[in-house]
Amino acid sequence: MSTCLARSPIVAVTGVLALLWLAASCLAASPIKGGRYAGQTSKGDFVAFNVDDRGRAFVSSPRLVFQGSEIDAPCSTSPWDLGGARRPDVSGKQTTLSNGTPVRVRADGTFALSAAASDGGARASLNLTGRFLGGGKQATASFQVSRSRCTKRGTLTARFTGQRHLTKGACPPSATKSIIDDGVRRVYEETYVYDQIVRDSDGGFGPGGAIYGCEGQSGEHWFLSGDDIPQALVSYYGCGEEFAASRSPVTWRRSLWVSCARTPASSPP
């Protein structure tokens, strides 16, 4: 009898943990396709990422998105790239860490990344697991980072900023401003919603712009340039990307383009 009583609390605790895990899984939701999310970690560091327009991975490719996906985690000397790309970080001063593997999003709205990369000659690793909640408008996760003798754990919360990048759709989308139109391909500008930490800084910034190219027959879209009209990115990060004031020249070369002047020379992810 005493043995049964001793084991009962363990069984009960195991059952409660299983129910909590099941409840957490049930609360998970699909992310907003093409959506950008931004927030902070429990260490007070910056985190932001873009979900691809299938809702199955994080992306950083400058061909697809204005700003990349990254987490400024402790221990590492450079931010981790969550979109699987080695590229200039948000300040334009460092190269993000990545082994080429992006965060993968499962069909149930949970996501994960386990990666290792060289960081200044030392091996660094990142393990991250999380899920989307609140109809896909919020993401929470826990992570562990290691480098040399440093190992840290933390959590993060990120929210949908209101910005989306889609690679397919009407050319141009409604409520956008056409800049050039050759009857087949177009260059257009749409409002760019800054991450919360940027737009809330310095008394509050209004939105900027994002320049895209699109092809009418296929409906494909490509990101071209940012247009940091209110200089919010320059103010917050010390770097920004500004479309030429004359909005020209824009020269089509097959599916590629020459489009913008950068202010200053470095650009955000």
Backbone as JSON, one array per atom type, in Angstrom:
{
  "sequence": "MSTCLARSPIVAVTGVLALLWLAASCLAASPIKGGRYAGQTSKGDFVAFNVDDRGRAFVSSPRLVFQGSEIDAPCSTSPWDLGGARRPDVSGKQTTLSNGTPVRVRADGTFALSAAASDGGARASLNLTGRFLGGGKQATASFQVSRSRCTKRGTLTARFTGQRHLTKGACPPSATKSIIDDGVRRVYEETYVYDQIVRDSDGGFGPGGAIYGCEGQSGEHWFLSGDDIPQALVSYYGCGEEFAASRSPVTWRRSLWVSCARTPASSPP",
  "N": [[0.83, -1.21, 0.0], [1.9, 1.24, 0.87], [3.84, 1.59, -1.09], [2.32, 2.01, -3.39], [1.06, 4.39, -2.68], [3.25, 6.04, -2.58], [4.0, 6.16, -5.22], [1.86, 7.32, -6.45], [1.71, 10.25, -6.4], [3.72, 10.8, -8.28], [2.71, 9.67, -10.6], [0.45, 11.28, -10.83], [1.57, 13.83, -11.2], [2.93, 13.42, -13.59], [0.76, 12.98, -15.24], [-0.5, 15.49, -15.14], [1.47, 17.12, -16.32], [1.48, 16.03, -18.86], [-1.07, 16.73, -19.69], [-0.84, 19.51, -19.66], [1.08, 19.88, -21.66], [-0.37, 18.91, -23.83], [-2.44, 20.78, -23.85], [-1.02, 23.11, -24.45], [-0.14, 22.49, -27.02], [-2.59, 22.38, -28.34], [-3.33, 25.01, -28.23], [-1.67, 26.21, -30.03], [-1.28, 27.96, -33.13], [-1.6, 28.52, -36.68], [0.88, 30.49, -38.35], [0.76, 33.92, -39.57], [0.77, 34.1, -42.95], [3.56, 35.13, -44.75], [4.02, 37.08, -42.9], [5.59, 39.55, -40.72], [7.25, 39.44, -37.62], [8.06, 40.81, -34.43], [9.91, 41.49, -31.42], [11.06, 41.01, -28.05], [13.62, 39.31, -26.13], [13.8, 37.43, -23.03], [16.06, 38.36, -21.92], [16.16, 40.93, -22.67], [16.95, 41.47, -25.22], [16.94, 42.01, -28.83], [14.63, 40.55, -31.14], [13.44, 39.4, -34.24], [11.52, 38.32, -37.05], [10.65, 36.95, -40.28], [7.95, 35.21, -41.71], [7.64, 32.79, -44.26], [5.63, 32.87, -47.32], [4.22, 30.55, -47.4], [3.94, 29.82, -44.87], [5.68, 28.1, -43.55], [8.35, 28.34, -42.87], [11.02, 30.46, -41.55], [12.32, 33.43, -43.05], [15.07, 35.21, -44.6], [16.07, 36.19, -46.93], [17.25, 38.79, -48.99], [16.07, 39.17, -51.43], [13.48, 38.65, -51.04], [12.49, 39.86, -48.68], [12.4, 42.9, -46.7], [13.68, 43.42, -44.14], [15.77, 41.2, -42.3], [15.62, 37.98, -40.55], [16.34, 37.52, -37.21], [17.98, 36.85, -34.05], [19.25, 38.41, -31.26], [21.13, 36.94, -29.33], [22.5, 36.01, -26.07], [25.97, 35.11, -25.22], [26.92, 34.46, -27.89], [28.96, 36.21, -30.28], [27.9, 37.46, -32.45], [24.63, 38.14, -33.87], [22.18, 35.51, -34.21], [21.05, 34.17, -37.24], [17.79, 33.59, -38.13], [16.65, 32.9, -40.44], [18.24, 31.3, -41.96], [20.48, 32.39, -43.31], [23.68, 33.86, -43.95], [24.48, 37.09, -43.41], [24.64, 40.74, -43.42], [23.99, 42.04, -40.17], [21.26, 43.63, -38.33], [22.37, 46.1, -37.75], [24.18, 46.42, -39.71], [26.86, 46.05, -39.25], [27.93, 43.62, -38.47], [28.23, 40.11, -39.29], [25.63, 37.83, -39.51], [25.09, 34.73, -37.7], [24.88, 31.47, -39.01], [24.15, 28.18, -40.18], [23.02, 27.74, -42.54], [20.53, 26.69, -42.21], [17.14, 27.32, -41.84], [14.63, 28.38, -39.4], [12.1, 26.03, -39.0], [8.64, 25.72, -39.57], [6.02, 23.89, -38.27], [3.04, 22.08, -39.28], [1.2, 22.33, -37.25], [1.66, 24.78, -36.12], [3.79, 24.99, -34.38], [7.32, 25.58, -33.97], [10.86, 25.18, -34.72], [14.46, 25.12, -34.26], [17.65, 23.77, -34.52], [20.93, 24.34, -34.45], [24.39, 24.73, -35.37], [27.32, 26.73, -35.61], [30.31, 28.39, -36.8], [31.75, 30.84, -34.79], [33.66, 33.43, -34.71], [35.85, 31.69, -34.74], [35.25, 29.92, -32.73], [33.04, 27.28, -31.71], [29.63, 27.72, -31.9], [26.26, 27.32, -30.73], [22.73, 27.01, -31.23], [19.61, 26.32, -29.91], [16.23, 26.25, -30.38], [12.8, 26.38, -29.62], [9.34, 26.79, -30.21], [6.03, 28.3, -30.51], [3.2, 29.49, -32.38], [0.57, 31.66, -31.36], [-2.69, 32.98, -30.39], [-4.36, 33.24, -32.71], [-2.34, 33.25, -34.55], [-1.02, 35.65, -34.39], [0.91, 36.09, -32.52], [4.01, 34.94, -31.18], [5.73, 32.65, -29.13], [8.66, 31.43, -27.49], [11.29, 29.25, -26.31], [14.81, 29.21, -25.71], [18.23, 28.06, -26.07], [21.57, 29.02, -25.96], [24.99, 28.52, -26.8], [28.5, 28.96, -26.42], [31.9, 28.45, -26.4], [32.75, 28.52, -23.06], [30.39, 29.5, -22.24], [26.97, 29.26, -21.58], [23.63, 29.93, -22.06], [20.17, 30.34, -21.23], [16.88, 31.26, -22.31], [13.79, 33.06, -22.97], [11.42, 34.15, -25.47], [9.2, 36.61, -26.84], [7.26, 37.51, -29.54], [5.46, 39.67, -31.74], [3.07, 40.02, -34.39], [3.77, 42.49, -36.72], [2.18, 43.78, -38.52], [3.1, 43.99, -41.0], [3.51, 42.46, -44.21], [5.08, 40.23, -46.53], [4.67, 39.05, -49.65], [5.11, 36.62, -52.19], [3.59, 36.08, -54.34], [0.71, 37.21, -56.19], [-1.71, 39.84, -56.96], [-0.67, 42.12, -59.51], [0.0, 45.4, -59.86], [-0.51, 45.08, -56.23], [-3.61, 46.09, -54.64], [-4.13, 49.41, -53.29], [-1.51, 50.35, -53.49], [1.31, 52.23, -54.75], [2.06, 52.8, -58.02], [5.16, 52.94, -59.71], [6.64, 52.46, -62.0], [5.67, 51.06, -65.13], [5.65, 48.73, -67.58], [3.76, 47.47, -68.96], [3.9, 44.75, -68.65], [5.64, 44.13, -66.53], [6.01, 45.64, -63.32], [6.96, 48.3, -61.11], [6.4, 49.06, -57.81], [5.31, 50.85, -54.87], [4.67, 50.2, -51.48], [3.16, 50.76, -48.25], [5.35, 50.47, -45.49], [5.36, 48.84, -42.48], [6.97, 49.56, -39.59], [8.97, 47.65, -37.21], [7.8, 47.21, -33.83], [9.55, 48.26, -31.83], [10.98, 50.12, -33.23], [9.1, 51.95, -34.34], [8.01, 52.97, -32.02], [10.0, 54.37, -30.87], [11.76, 57.45, -30.04], [9.56, 59.17, -29.68], [7.7, 58.24, -31.47], [7.34, 56.95, -34.67], [6.04, 57.37, -37.95], [4.86, 55.23, -40.65], [7.12, 53.75, -43.1], [8.31, 53.03, -46.39], [8.19, 50.35, -48.85], [9.69, 49.01, -51.68], [8.74, 47.17, -54.47], [9.07, 44.8, -57.18], [7.06, 43.38, -59.75], [5.59, 40.79, -61.78], [3.21, 40.64, -64.2], [1.98, 38.43, -65.62], [2.81, 36.03, -64.36], [2.37, 36.69, -61.74], [4.32, 36.93, -59.87], [6.32, 38.36, -57.25], [8.98, 40.56, -56.19], [11.22, 41.75, -53.75], [12.65, 44.98, -53.76], [13.75, 47.43, -52.64], [14.1, 49.31, -49.61], [12.36, 52.17, -48.31], [13.1, 54.46, -46.38], [11.47, 56.71, -45.39], [10.67, 58.43, -43.1], [13.1, 58.31, -41.79], [13.36, 56.51, -39.72], [14.67, 54.02, -39.33], [17.32, 54.78, -39.66], [17.55, 56.47, -37.48], [17.13, 54.7, -35.31], [18.75, 52.36, -35.72], [21.02, 53.35, -36.9], [21.43, 53.04, -39.57], [20.04, 52.83, -42.87], [17.81, 52.45, -45.68], [17.14, 54.11, -48.61], [14.94, 54.98, -51.13], [15.67, 56.36, -54.34], [15.14, 59.83, -54.63], [14.03, 60.82, -56.97], [12.75, 58.67, -57.91], [13.79, 57.26, -60.01], [16.63, 56.29, -62.13], [14.94, 53.27, -63.06], [15.87, 50.29, -64.14], [15.01, 47.56, -66.05], [16.28, 44.32, -66.18], [15.83, 41.57, -67.59], [14.5, 39.67, -65.13], [15.52, 41.24, -63.17], [16.7, 44.24, -61.48], [17.8, 47.68, -61.25], [17.81, 49.94, -58.69], [18.0, 51.7, -56.34], [19.21, 54.31, -54.13], [21.42, 54.25, -51.4], [21.29, 55.2, -47.98], [22.77, 55.54, -44.92], [25.77, 54.09, -46.5], [25.71, 51.38, -45.62], [23.19, 48.86, -45.19], [20.01, 47.87, -43.75], [18.96, 44.52, -42.63]],
  "CA": [[0.0, 0.0, 0.0], [2.76, 2.42, 0.95], [4.5, 1.76, -2.38], [1.33, 2.61, -4.28], [0.86, 5.79, -2.29], [4.45, 6.79, -2.92], [4.06, 6.36, -6.66], [0.69, 8.06, -6.93], [2.02, 11.65, -6.76], [4.51, 10.84, -9.5], [1.77, 9.43, -11.69], [-0.41, 12.46, -10.95], [2.37, 14.92, -11.78], [3.15, 13.07, -14.99], [-0.5, 13.2, -15.94], [-0.73, 16.93, -15.25], [2.41, 17.63, -17.32], [1.01, 15.59, -20.17], [-2.24, 17.56, -20.04], [-0.35, 20.86, -19.96], [1.71, 19.81, -22.99], [-1.44, 18.78, -24.81], [-3.15, 22.06, -23.92], [-0.16, 24.06, -25.17], [-0.18, 22.12, -28.44], [-3.9, 22.73, -28.87], [-3.41, 26.46, -28.34], [-0.84, 26.67, -31.14], [-2.03, 28.38, -34.31], [-0.78, 28.75, -37.86], [1.34, 31.88, -38.43], [0.25, 34.73, -40.68], [1.65, 33.83, -44.08], [4.27, 36.33, -45.2], [4.03, 38.08, -41.84], [6.78, 39.89, -39.95], [7.06, 39.44, -36.17], [9.17, 41.43, -33.72], [9.72, 41.58, -29.98], [12.26, 40.97, -27.23], [13.87, 38.11, -25.35], [13.77, 37.64, -21.58], [17.32, 39.06, -21.6], [16.02, 42.3, -23.14], [17.56, 41.61, -26.54], [16.08, 42.15, -29.99], [14.33, 39.4, -31.98], [12.46, 39.68, -35.28], [11.61, 37.33, -38.12], [9.62, 36.92, -41.32], [7.47, 33.89, -42.08], [7.45, 32.74, -45.7], [4.21, 32.98, -47.66], [3.58, 29.25, -47.2], [3.78, 29.65, -43.43], [6.39, 26.89, -43.14], [9.74, 28.61, -42.49], [11.43, 31.85, -41.41], [13.13, 33.82, -44.21], [15.91, 36.41, -44.5], [16.58, 36.53, -48.25], [16.96, 40.17, -49.4], [15.25, 39.13, -52.63], [12.09, 38.44, -50.63], [12.05, 40.67, -47.54], [13.13, 44.13, -46.41], [14.54, 43.18, -43.0], [15.97, 39.78, -42.1], [15.15, 37.29, -39.34], [17.49, 37.31, -36.34], [17.86, 36.99, -32.6], [20.48, 38.88, -30.63], [21.18, 36.1, -28.14], [23.75, 36.11, -25.3], [27.09, 34.19, -25.47], [27.45, 34.63, -29.24], [29.47, 37.55, -30.58], [27.05, 38.0, -33.51], [23.26, 37.63, -33.79], [21.84, 34.32, -34.97], [20.09, 34.37, -38.32], [16.74, 32.59, -38.04], [16.19, 32.6, -41.8], [19.2, 30.44, -42.63], [21.37, 33.15, -44.21], [24.74, 34.68, -43.37], [24.26, 38.39, -44.04], [24.82, 41.82, -42.45], [22.93, 42.08, -39.17], [20.4, 44.8, -38.4], [23.17, 47.32, -37.69], [25.05, 46.46, -40.87], [28.25, 46.03, -38.81], [28.37, 42.26, -38.21], [27.6, 39.09, -40.11], [24.84, 36.94, -38.67], [25.51, 33.34, -37.62], [23.95, 30.51, -39.59], [24.72, 27.06, -40.93], [22.19, 27.6, -43.73], [19.25, 26.07, -41.88], [16.18, 28.26, -41.25], [13.62, 27.86, -38.49], [11.02, 25.35, -39.71], [7.32, 25.82, -38.92], [5.23, 22.69, -38.5], [1.64, 22.32, -39.65], [0.4, 22.65, -36.06], [2.01, 26.11, -35.62], [5.01, 24.97, -33.58], [8.51, 25.79, -34.79], [12.09, 24.77, -34.04], [15.75, 25.19, -34.94], [18.83, 23.29, -33.8], [21.99, 24.66, -35.4], [25.72, 25.06, -34.87], [28.08, 27.49, -36.6], [31.55, 28.97, -36.31], [31.6, 32.22, -34.34], [34.98, 33.93, -34.35], [36.76, 30.57, -34.54], [34.7, 29.02, -31.71], [31.77, 26.64, -32.07], [28.45, 28.26, -31.22], [25.06, 26.55, -31.05], [21.42, 27.57, -30.87], [18.45, 25.42, -29.9], [15.06, 27.09, -30.19], [11.5, 25.74, -29.86], [8.26, 27.71, -29.87], [4.74, 28.11, -31.18], [2.37, 30.67, -32.64], [-0.66, 31.7, -30.56], [-3.54, 34.14, -30.63], [-4.73, 33.35, -34.12], [-1.13, 33.41, -35.34], [-0.48, 37.01, -34.28], [1.94, 36.14, -31.49], [4.87, 33.77, -31.09], [6.54, 32.52, -27.92], [9.65, 30.36, -27.66], [12.41, 29.15, -25.39], [16.04, 28.95, -26.47], [19.5, 27.9, -25.38], [22.72, 29.34, -26.79], [26.26, 28.13, -26.19], [29.75, 29.29, -27.11], [33.02, 28.25, -25.47], [32.28, 28.11, -21.73], [29.15, 30.24, -21.95], [25.69, 28.66, -21.96], [22.53, 30.73, -21.51], [18.82, 30.0, -21.64], [15.96, 32.39, -22.25], [12.52, 32.96, -23.69], [11.13, 35.32, -26.3], [7.84, 36.86, -27.29], [7.24, 38.39, -30.72], [4.1, 39.9, -32.23], [2.9, 40.42, -35.78], [3.89, 43.94, -36.8], [1.22, 44.31, -39.48], [3.76, 43.96, -42.31], [3.56, 41.16, -44.9], [5.8, 40.12, -47.79], [4.12, 37.92, -50.4], [5.82, 36.42, -53.45], [2.59, 35.87, -55.39], [-0.49, 38.01, -56.01], [-2.04, 40.82, -58.0], [0.47, 42.97, -59.89], [0.41, 45.55, -58.47], [-1.61, 44.92, -55.27], [-4.43, 47.28, -54.4], [-3.64, 50.36, -52.28], [-0.08, 50.6, -53.64], [1.62, 53.31, -55.68], [2.9, 52.35, -59.15], [6.27, 53.83, -60.05], [6.96, 52.18, -63.4], [4.8, 50.03, -65.69], [5.93, 48.54, -69.0], [2.67, 46.66, -69.49], [4.06, 43.37, -68.2], [6.24, 44.2, -65.2], [5.78, 46.92, -62.65], [7.61, 48.64, -59.85], [5.4, 49.75, -57.0], [5.66, 51.1, -53.47], [3.59, 50.04, -50.5], [3.51, 51.19, -46.9], [6.11, 49.52, -44.69], [5.11, 49.0, -41.05], [8.19, 49.28, -38.83], [8.87, 46.86, -35.98], [7.28, 48.02, -32.72], [10.6, 48.98, -31.12], [11.4, 51.24, -34.08], [8.07, 52.98, -34.47], [7.72, 53.56, -30.71], [11.17, 55.13, -30.4], [11.86, 58.88, -30.36], [8.25, 59.81, -29.72], [6.8, 57.57, -32.4], [7.57, 57.15, -36.1], [5.05, 56.9, -38.89], [5.36, 54.16, -41.51], [7.99, 54.04, -44.22], [7.87, 52.42, -47.64], [8.92, 49.22, -49.39], [9.58, 49.0, -53.14], [8.71, 45.82, -55.03], [8.81, 44.57, -58.58], [6.16, 42.25, -59.95], [5.38, 40.38, -63.17], [1.76, 40.47, -64.28], [1.53, 37.14, -66.11], [3.05, 34.99, -63.35], [1.96, 37.15, -60.43], [5.45, 36.87, -58.94], [6.75, 39.63, -56.67], [10.33, 40.58, -55.65], [11.56, 42.95, -52.99], [13.69, 45.78, -54.4], [14.42, 48.43, -51.81], [13.34, 50.01, -48.6], [12.26, 53.62, -48.49], [13.02, 54.91, -44.99], [11.02, 58.1, -45.55], [10.82, 59.25, -41.89], [14.42, 58.09, -41.22], [13.2, 55.77, -38.47], [15.72, 53.02, -39.22], [18.56, 55.51, -39.45], [17.52, 56.97, -36.11], [17.19, 53.62, -34.32], [19.86, 51.43, -35.94], [22.17, 54.01, -37.47], [21.55, 52.72, -40.99], [18.74, 52.77, -43.51], [17.8, 52.31, -47.13], [16.23, 55.13, -49.11], [14.74, 54.95, -52.57], [16.06, 57.63, -54.93], [14.06, 60.81, -54.54], [13.4, 61.0, -58.28], [12.11, 57.4, -58.23], [14.31, 56.78, -61.29], [16.08, 55.37, -63.11], [14.74, 51.87, -62.72], [16.16, 49.6, -65.38], [14.71, 46.14, -66.0], [17.19, 43.4, -66.86], [15.08, 40.33, -67.43], [13.7, 39.78, -63.92], [16.29, 41.96, -62.17], [16.51, 45.68, -61.56], [18.69, 48.59, -60.54], [16.71, 50.73, -58.2], [17.94, 52.63, -55.22], [20.38, 54.91, -53.49], [21.42, 53.84, -50.0], [21.7, 56.24, -47.06], [24.13, 55.62, -45.46], [26.15, 53.0, -47.41], [25.26, 50.09, -45.1], [21.73, 48.73, -45.24], [19.48, 46.92, -42.77], [18.78, 43.2, -43.23]],
  "C": [[0.86, 1.25, 0.0], [3.47, 2.69, -0.37], [3.57, 2.43, -3.37], [1.11, 4.07, -3.97], [2.06, 6.63, -2.68], [4.5, 7.1, -4.4], [2.93, 7.23, -7.18], [0.98, 9.51, -7.27], [2.8, 11.76, -8.05], [3.62, 10.65, -10.71], [0.9, 10.65, -11.94], [0.32, 13.62, -11.62], [2.61, 14.67, -13.26], [1.91, 13.33, -15.82], [-0.78, 14.67, -16.16], [0.18, 17.54, -16.31], [1.98, 17.25, -18.73], [-0.17, 16.42, -20.63], [-1.82, 18.98, -20.39], [0.3, 20.9, -21.33], [0.66, 19.72, -24.07], [-2.19, 20.09, -24.98], [-2.35, 23.09, -24.69], [-0.18, 23.77, -26.66], [-1.49, 22.54, -29.07], [-4.03, 24.23, -29.07], [-2.62, 27.0, -29.52], [-1.7, 26.97, -32.36], [-1.08, 28.55, -35.48], [-0.35, 30.21, -37.91], [0.65, 32.61, -39.58], [1.23, 34.59, -41.84], [2.25, 35.13, -44.61], [4.44, 37.37, -44.12], [5.38, 38.33, -41.21], [6.41, 40.0, -38.48], [8.27, 40.08, -35.51], [8.87, 41.51, -32.24], [11.06, 41.56, -29.27], [12.4, 39.62, -26.55], [13.77, 38.45, -23.87], [15.04, 38.32, -21.1], [17.27, 40.52, -22.05], [16.61, 42.54, -24.5], [16.51, 41.59, -27.65], [15.85, 40.8, -30.68], [13.28, 39.82, -33.01], [12.61, 38.65, -36.39], [10.44, 37.48, -39.08], [9.23, 35.47, -41.58], [7.27, 33.88, -43.59], [5.96, 32.68, -46.04], [3.51, 31.63, -47.77], [3.33, 28.98, -45.73], [4.56, 28.48, -42.88], [7.85, 27.13, -42.75], [9.94, 30.1, -42.28], [12.36, 32.19, -42.59], [13.9, 35.11, -43.94], [16.36, 36.91, -45.86], [16.23, 37.96, -48.64], [16.19, 40.25, -50.71], [13.76, 39.06, -52.28], [11.6, 39.44, -49.59], [12.95, 41.88, -47.33], [14.14, 43.9, -45.29], [14.6, 41.68, -42.72], [15.4, 39.27, -40.79], [16.35, 37.02, -38.44], [17.13, 37.43, -34.88], [19.22, 37.37, -32.04], [20.61, 38.17, -29.29], [22.49, 36.26, -27.39], [24.73, 35.01, -25.69], [27.72, 34.41, -26.83], [27.95, 36.06, -29.44], [28.67, 38.23, -31.67], [25.64, 37.44, -33.36], [23.1, 36.35, -34.62], [20.82, 34.66, -36.04], [19.07, 33.24, -38.29], [16.19, 32.19, -39.41], [17.17, 31.77, -42.6], [20.12, 31.14, -43.6], [22.47, 33.82, -43.4], [24.72, 36.0, -44.11], [24.57, 39.47, -43.02], [23.66, 41.83, -41.45], [22.19, 43.41, -39.27], [21.18, 46.12, -38.35], [24.07, 47.48, -38.91], [26.52, 46.32, -40.52], [28.81, 44.63, -38.6], [27.71, 41.33, -39.21], [26.87, 38.12, -39.2], [25.38, 35.51, -38.74], [24.45, 32.44, -38.22], [24.72, 29.36, -40.22], [23.88, 26.78, -42.18], [20.83, 26.99, -43.48], [18.31, 27.1, -41.28], [15.31, 27.59, -40.19], [12.5, 27.25, -39.33], [9.74, 25.45, -38.89], [6.51, 24.58, -39.28], [3.78, 23.05, -38.79], [0.79, 22.72, -38.47], [0.75, 24.01, -35.46], [3.17, 26.14, -34.66], [6.21, 25.13, -34.51], [9.77, 25.45, -34.0], [13.31, 24.98, -34.93], [16.82, 24.65, -34.0], [20.0, 23.44, -34.75], [23.29, 24.96, -34.67], [26.48, 25.76, -35.98], [29.36, 28.0, -35.96], [31.33, 30.43, -35.99], [32.95, 32.71, -33.85], [35.97, 32.82, -34.05], [36.29, 29.58, -33.49], [33.38, 28.44, -32.19], [30.64, 27.24, -31.23], [27.24, 27.43, -31.63], [23.82, 27.28, -30.56], [20.37, 26.48, -30.97], [17.23, 26.24, -29.51], [13.8, 26.29, -30.49], [10.4, 26.71, -29.44], [6.98, 27.39, -30.61], [4.09, 29.46, -31.4], [1.06, 30.53, -31.88], [-1.53, 32.84, -31.04], [-3.93, 34.33, -32.08], [-3.54, 33.58, -35.03], [-0.49, 34.77, -35.24], [0.61, 37.16, -33.24], [2.74, 34.86, -31.52], [5.63, 33.8, -29.77], [7.5, 31.35, -28.13], [10.62, 30.37, -26.49], [13.65, 28.8, -26.2], [17.21, 28.71, -25.53], [20.62, 28.19, -26.36], [23.99, 28.96, -26.03], [27.4, 28.6, -27.07], [30.87, 29.23, -26.08], [32.47, 27.8, -24.12], [31.0, 28.82, -21.31], [27.94, 29.47, -22.45], [24.58, 29.45, -21.28], [21.2, 30.22, -22.06], [17.92, 31.23, -21.53], [14.67, 32.1, -22.98], [12.35, 34.21, -24.54], [9.64, 35.41, -26.59], [7.91, 37.84, -28.45], [5.82, 38.49, -31.24], [4.12, 40.34, -33.69], [2.91, 41.93, -35.86], [2.8, 44.58, -37.67], [1.79, 44.31, -40.89], [3.74, 42.55, -42.9], [4.37, 41.29, -46.2], [5.28, 38.87, -48.5], [4.8, 37.82, -51.76], [4.86, 36.18, -54.62], [1.38, 36.77, -55.12], [-0.73, 38.96, -57.16], [-0.84, 41.72, -58.26], [-0.04, 44.24, -60.58], [-0.77, 45.29, -57.53], [-2.41, 46.21, -55.14], [-3.79, 48.13, -53.3], [-2.12, 50.5, -52.3], [0.12, 51.67, -54.71], [2.54, 52.79, -56.78], [3.95, 53.39, -59.48], [6.63, 53.68, -61.52], [6.1, 51.02, -63.87], [5.11, 49.9, -67.18], [4.88, 47.65, -69.67], [2.73, 45.21, -69.08], [4.59, 43.34, -66.76], [6.07, 45.6, -64.62], [6.7, 47.06, -61.45], [6.59, 49.44, -59.05], [5.91, 49.91, -55.56], [4.44, 50.87, -52.61], [4.09, 50.49, -49.13], [4.27, 50.09, -46.18], [5.89, 49.83, -43.21], [6.38, 48.61, -40.3], [7.91, 48.34, -37.66], [8.46, 47.79, -34.83], [8.36, 48.85, -32.03], [11.09, 50.19, -31.91], [10.34, 52.32, -34.09], [7.71, 53.63, -33.14], [8.87, 54.41, -30.18], [11.05, 56.61, -30.79], [10.5, 59.54, -30.54], [7.28, 59.22, -30.71], [7.03, 57.94, -33.85], [6.37, 56.65, -36.9], [5.66, 55.84, -39.78], [6.3, 54.66, -42.59], [7.43, 53.4, -45.48], [8.72, 51.23, -48.0], [8.64, 49.17, -50.89], [9.68, 47.56, -53.64], [8.64, 45.88, -56.54], [7.86, 43.4, -58.7], [5.99, 41.99, -61.44], [3.94, 39.94, -63.32], [1.29, 39.09, -64.68], [1.69, 36.04, -65.06], [2.53, 35.37, -61.98], [3.08, 37.12, -59.4], [5.86, 38.28, -58.51], [8.17, 39.47, -56.13], [10.53, 41.88, -54.88], [12.73, 43.65, -53.66], [14.46, 46.65, -53.42], [13.5, 48.9, -50.7], [13.25, 51.48, -48.96], [12.01, 54.21, -47.1], [12.68, 56.4, -44.95], [11.18, 58.92, -44.27], [12.16, 59.08, -41.18], [14.37, 57.36, -39.88], [14.31, 54.75, -38.27], [17.07, 53.68, -38.99], [18.65, 55.99, -38.0], [17.75, 55.86, -35.1], [18.43, 52.75, -34.47], [21.12, 52.09, -36.47], [22.4, 53.68, -38.93], [20.15, 52.64, -41.57], [18.89, 52.64, -45.01], [16.74, 53.26, -47.67], [16.15, 55.07, -50.62], [15.06, 56.32, -53.14], [14.89, 58.59, -55.0], [13.32, 60.99, -55.86], [12.61, 59.77, -58.71], [12.59, 56.87, -59.59], [15.83, 56.96, -61.27], [15.85, 53.98, -62.52], [14.86, 51.09, -64.02], [15.88, 48.11, -65.23], [15.76, 45.36, -66.78], [16.61, 42.0, -66.64], [14.22, 40.48, -66.18], [14.43, 40.55, -62.82], [16.18, 43.46, -62.41], [17.66, 46.42, -60.89], [17.77, 49.66, -60.0], [17.0, 51.83, -57.22], [19.29, 53.22, -54.84], [20.29, 54.55, -52.02], [21.96, 54.96, -49.12], [21.64, 55.72, -45.64], [24.45, 54.38, -46.29], [25.67, 51.64, -46.92], [23.74, 50.07, -45.08], [21.27, 47.76, -44.17], [19.26, 45.58, -43.42], [17.55, 43.15, -44.1]]
}
